[in-house]
């Protein structure tokens, strides 16, 4: 697991932050997620990402509102996860047979109340998730600072919500009916926008010296490309069960393995899909597969002005890579591959 260049244990720090913020936000999250769709591991990791905003805030000179920045960012991370768990599920999107236009409209309509509740800083419906969104809106207002920075963050949130609309429509489509560049764009944008908006919370208080520069914002999407490629492999079994047959690794498998990939996915034969991943090099370190140490180091250098932000992003990538490589089906696929004549 990635550690800080100073030798600090980022894993321990993130786990402590996750527990700390969940201790405060847990009841609000429980109400917003009554079915428990967000599992405990995801809750802790999402809450821990409050540290990303704290790191950005400290790098920009902020000192007085660290805990409030981290809490608001943790709330934002958790809110997006609550919505994502619904729209990513097969019962919501209906799989590859669903009409894409109707699916986009249905997803947009589902997400609209939470975005509106953040903007208004009050629940726009009686749904518990809107109470969480409204609490986030109030927390962002309470951080104060230049109104233009908050408006920029809200615009980024709106763009992120729309990215989720497009992601559901693209990633659940039949891979023969999506363009490679669209899958790549969505893959890059999912994590890029999410991590950017979380970090941007650290720019809000007035003692933060500046907003993020456009070049820095762009680099979050470059990080998103590396991180989401690893995330899609880490979540491969779940994505297959949810009908995400055109995730980035799914698209590569369609290109390289063709119908046997889709046949295995339709049967729920996850072990066969993992074996295909290994056989066709989908999990190799290359421009289409996983990011290697050189790519991660180059990405880190581009955000050198944001303190611990690059180290935290590198930790996220390493964590997701570790989740994939330690998945029992990935281990089995590797063992079979190594023992093959």
N, C-alpha and C positions, 0 to 999 in steps of 0.2 A: 504494500500500500504506500502511496506517495506521502513523503514527509516534507516539512518546510525546509528550505535551504539552511536555516539556522539550526536544524535538528529538532524543532518543535514537532510534537505528535499531532498532526492535523486530524487524524482519525479520532483521537480522544477529545480534541477541542470541538469537533463537529458533533460528536455524540453528546457531549455535555451541553452544547448549545441547543441541540434538538430537544433534549429532555427539559431544559430550562424553559424554552418557549412553549413546549407542549403542556408543561405544568400550568402555564397561564392561559393558553388558548384552547386546551383540551375540551372544556365544556362547550365552547362555541363551535368547535369542530365536530364534536359528537352530535350536536343539534343539526348542523349543516349536512352531516353524513349519517343519517339515522340507520341506514342499512349496512354501515361499516364497509363500504366499497373500497375505501382507502386503507390498505393493510398497515399494521403497526410499523413495519420497516419503512414504508413509504412516508408515513406520517413523520417519523423521526428525521428522515433525510430531508424532506421538504422543509420542515421547521428549521433544521440546521442551516439551511441556505440563508437564513437571516445574517449569518456571518459574512456572506458575500457583500451585502449592503454595508455592513459595519466596516469591512475592509476598504470599500470604495470611499466611504465617508471619512475614515481616518486618513487615507492617502490624499484626500482633497482638503485636509486641514481641520476636519470636524472633530470636536472633542466633547461637546456638552450634551449631546443627545444620542449617545451610542446605543443605549438600551432601547430607546424608542424607535430608532432606525431599524435595529435588528428585529424588533417585535413586528413592526409594520411590514417589513420584507418577508418575515416568516408567514404572516397572515396572507400576503399576496401569493406566496408559493403554495400554501395549503388550499386557498380558494381555487386556484387554477386546477389543482389536482382533483378536487371534489367534482368540478364540472367535467374534467377529462375522463374520469372513471365512468361517467354515464355515457358520454358521446362516443367513447371508444368501444363500447360494448356492442356485441352483435344484436341484442334485442333492440337497441336504439337505431343503428344504421342499416340493419337488414342485409348486409353483405353485398356481394358483387352484383346481385340481381336488382338492387334498388336503383331507381331513377336518380341520376346524379344531380339534376337540377332540383328535384324535390328534396333530396337529402341535404343539399346546401341550405335550402330555405328552412328546413326543419331544424338543422343544427344552429343556424343563425338565430332562429326564434328561441331556441332553448337557452342559448348563451346570453341573449340580450338583457334579461333581467338582472343578472349579476353585474354586467358592465354598467348598466344604468344605475344600479344601487351604489356602486363605487363612485360614480360621477356625482350623484345627488347626496351622497353621505347619509342616505336613509333607505330603508327597504322599499322597493317599488312594488313588490308583491309580498304575500304572507309566507312565501317559501323560506324555510330556515337558512338555505344557502344565501338568500338575499340579506339576512341579518348579518351573516359573516361578511358579505361584500360591503354592507353599509358601515360596519365597524372598521373595515379597512379604509373606506373613504374618509371617515372621521379621523382616523389615525394619520392619513396623509395630510389632511387639512391642519391637524395639530402640529405637524412638523414645521409648518410655516415656511419661511424663506420666500424667494421670488416666485410670484404666481406663475410666471412663464415656465418655470421648471416643472411645476406640478402639471400644468397644461400639456407640456411636452411628454411627461410620463403618462398622462391619461391618453394622449394620442398613441403612444407606444402600446399601451394596454389594448386600445381598440384595434390596432394593427395585429396584435398578438391573438386576440379573439378571432379575427378574420382568418388568420393563419390556421387556427384550429378548425374552422369551417372547411377550409380547403384541404387540410390534412385528412379529415375524415372522408371527404369525397374521393380523394386521390388514392390513399393507401388501402382503401377497402374495395377498390375497383378491380376488375380482371386485369392482370398485367399486360394483356395484349391490347387493352383499350386505354392505356395511359402512356404518355410520352416520357422517355427517360429523363429529359430535362425538368419535367414537372415533378417527378419523384425526387430528383436531386434537390430542386429548389425547396420543396416542402421539408425534406430531411434536414437541410441546412437551417431552415427558418424555425422549426419547432423549438429546438433547444436554444438557438441563437436569440430569438425574441424573448423567450422565457427568462434566460439568464440575464439578458440585458435589462429587462424591466425590474427584476429583483435588485440588481446592482444600482439602478438609477434611483431607487429610494434613498440611497446614501447621498444624493446630490441635493436633496430638498432643504435641509435646515440652513439657516442663513450663515452659519459659520463654515459651511462647505464653500471653498473658494471659487468653485466654478462648476458648470455642468460638464458632462462628458463631451469630448470633442467628436465631431462626425467620424473621424478616422477610428477613434476608439469604439464607437458604436458599431461600425462596420466589422471590427475585429471580433466582436461577440458572435457575429454570424459565421465568421471563419472558425471560431471555436465550436460553434454549433454544429458545423459540418463534421468535425472530428468526433465530438461527443455523441451526436445522434447516431452515427454509424456504429459506435460501440453500444449505445443504448438499444438499438434495434436488434442486435445480436443477444444482448443480455436479456431482453424481453421476448425473444423469438417464440418460445413455447406459448406464452400468454397471447402474443399477437396472432399466432396461428389459430388459437382457440377463439379469439375475437374476430376472426375473418379478415385480418389485415394482410392479405396475400400479396399486396404490392408495396410492402415496406421495402426499404432499400435492399436488404439481403434477399427478400422475396423476389424483387425485380431481377437481381443478379442471378438468382437460381432459375428464373424463367428464361433468361437469356442463355444460360449455360446448360441447364438440364431439361428445360422445356416441360412437356406435359407430365412426366413422372413427378416433378415437383408439385404441380397442382393436384395431381391424383392423390399424392401422399397427404397434402394439406387438407383436401376434402375429406379424407378418411380419418383425419385426426391422428395420423401416424407420425407423431413428432420425432420419434427416433430416426425414421427414414429421412426426414427433412434435415436433421442435424448431420446425418451421414452424408447427405448431398452437399451440405455446406462445406464439410471437410473435403469431400472428393473433388469439388469444383473450386476450391481455393477462395471461397467467399470470405473466410476469416483470415486470409493472409494480410500482412502489412503491405499495402500498396495504395495507389491513388483511388481505387474503387473500394478496397476492403478497409482494414483498420488503419488508423493513424499510428505511426511508429514514434520512437523517441525524438528523432530529428524534427518531425512535423510539430510535435508538442513543444519542443524547445523553441522553434521558430515562432510559434504562436505566442508563447510566453513573452518573448522579447518585444512583441508589438504592444503589449499593455504594461510595459515596465513602469510607467508613470502612475499606476494604480495599486501600488503596494502589494498586498498579499492576494489580490484578485487572481493573477495568473496561477499562483500556487494552488489556490482553491479550485480553479477550473481544471488544472492538471490532476488534482485529487479526484474530482468527479469522473474524469476520463478513466483514470486508473481503477477506480471503484467499479465502474461499469464493465470494464475489460475483465476485471477479476471475477465479477458475477458470471459473465459468459464462460470464462475458462474453467470455472469450478462447478458449472452446471453438470449434473450427472450425465445427461445425454451428450453434452459436448465432450466430456471426458471419455465416455464410451466410444464416441465417434473417432476421437483421436487415437484411442487404443486399437480400434479395429483397423484404422488407416495405417498405423505403424506396423501392425502384424500382417498386413496383406502382402502377398508375394510380389 
